[in-house]
């Protein structure tokens, strides 16, 4: 099982930026499917941004042009750069890694992002 530890959340004003980090307990070099989800108050968990098995990045329509997902395989870390934040981006953000061989979904504990003036 992969342990995932997120960090970087916090309180930010509208228009501000945050960068989330997710450090994995194992090498992510061979992991293709990984990404960021979020769950806002009273809402279902949704995909924000992710890498697919084909090496393509996907973004929710609501964050396109504002958020960027990236990875550093040497540091076993996944990032989410969030710019031009809006109050509707307020949510708990979760890191997700799918281990294909084990058919296992792994989740971090979540990090709170609050966008408010």
For each residue, the residues with C-beta under 8 A, 3 or more apart:
1: 104 106
2: 24 25 26 97 99 104 106
3: 24 25 106
4: 22 23 24 25 95 96 97 106 107 108 109
5: 22 23 108 109
6: 9 20 21 22 93 94 95 108 109 110 111
7: 20 21 22 23 111
8: 18 19 20 21 111
9: 6 18 20 93 111 112 113
10: 18 112 113 114
11: 114 116
12: 16 17 18 85 113 114 115
13: 16 115 116 117
14: 85 86 87 115 116 117
15: 84 85
16: 12 13 85 115
17: 12 81 82 83 84 85
18: 8 9 10 12 82 85 113
19: 8 79 80 81 82
20: 6 7 8 9 36 79 80 82 93 95 111 113
21: 6 7 8 77 78 79
22: 4 5 6 7 36 77 78 79 80 95 108
23: 4 5 7 75 76 77
24: 2 3 4 27 28 31 76 77 78 97
25: 2 3 4 76
26: 2 76
27: 24 30 31 73 76
28: 24 31 34 71 73 76 77 78 97
29: 73
30: 27
31: 24 27 28 34 97 98 99 100
32: 51 52 53 54 55 100
33: 50 51 52 53 97 98 100
34: 28 31 50 51 71 78 95 96 97 98
35: 47 48 49 50 51 58 69 78 95 96
36: 20 22 47 48 49 50 69 78 80 93 94 95 96
37: 45 46 47 48 93 94 96
38: 45 46 48 89 91 92 93 94 113
39: 43 44 45 46 91 92 94 110
40: 43 88 90 91 92
41: 90 91
42:
43: 39 40 46 91
44: 39
45: 37 38 39 94
46: 37 38 39 43 60
47: 35 36 37 50 58 60
48: 35 36 37 38 59 60 63 67 80 93
49: 35 36 57 58 59 60 63 67 68 69 80
50: 33 34 35 36 47 57 58 69 96
51: 32 33 34 35 55 56 57 58 69 71
52: 32 33 55 56 57 58
53: 32 33 100
54: 32
55: 32 51 52
56: 51 52
57: 49 50 51 52 69
58: 35 47 49 50 51 52
59: 48 49 63 64 67 69
60: 46 47 48 49 63 64
61: 64
62: 88
63: 48 49 59 60 66 67 82 89
64: 59 60 61 67
65:
66: 63 82 83 84 85
67: 48 49 59 63 64 80 81 82 83
68: 49 80 81 83
69: 35 36 49 50 51 57 59 78 79 80 81
70: 78 79 81
71: 28 34 51 77 78 79
72: 75 76 77 79
73: 27 28 29 76
74:
75: 23 72
76: 23 24 25 26 27 28 72 73
77: 21 22 23 24 28 71 72
78: 21 22 24 28 34 35 36 69 70 71 95 97
79: 19 20 21 22 69 70 71 72
80: 19 20 22 36 48 49 67 68 69 93
81: 17 19 67 68 69 70
82: 17 18 19 20 63 66 67 85 89 113
83: 17 66 67 68
84: 15 17 66
85: 12 14 15 16 17 18 66 82 89 113 115
86: 14 89 115
87: 14 90 115 116
88: 40 62 115
89: 38 63 82 85 86 113 115
90: 40 41 87 113 114 115 116
91: 38 39 40 41 43 112 113
92: 38 39 40 110 111 112 113
93: 6 9 20 36 37 38 48 80 110 111 112 113
94: 6 36 37 38 39 45 107 108 110
95: 4 6 20 22 34 35 36 78 107 108
96: 4 34 35 36 37 50 105 106 107 108
97: 2 4 24 28 31 33 34 78 105 106
98: 31 33 34 104 105 106
99: 2 31 102 103 104 106
100: 31 32 33 53 103
101:
102: 99
103: 99 100
104: 1 2 98 99
105: 96 97 98
106: 1 2 3 4 96 97 98 99
107: 4 94 95 96
108: 4 5 6 22 94 95 96 111
109: 4 5 6
110: 6 39 92 93 94
111: 6 7 8 9 20 92 93 108
112: 9 10 91 92 93
113: 9 10 12 18 20 38 82 85 89 90 91 92 93
114: 10 11 12 90
115: 12 13 14 16 85 86 87 88 89 90
116: 11 13 14 87 90
117: 13 14
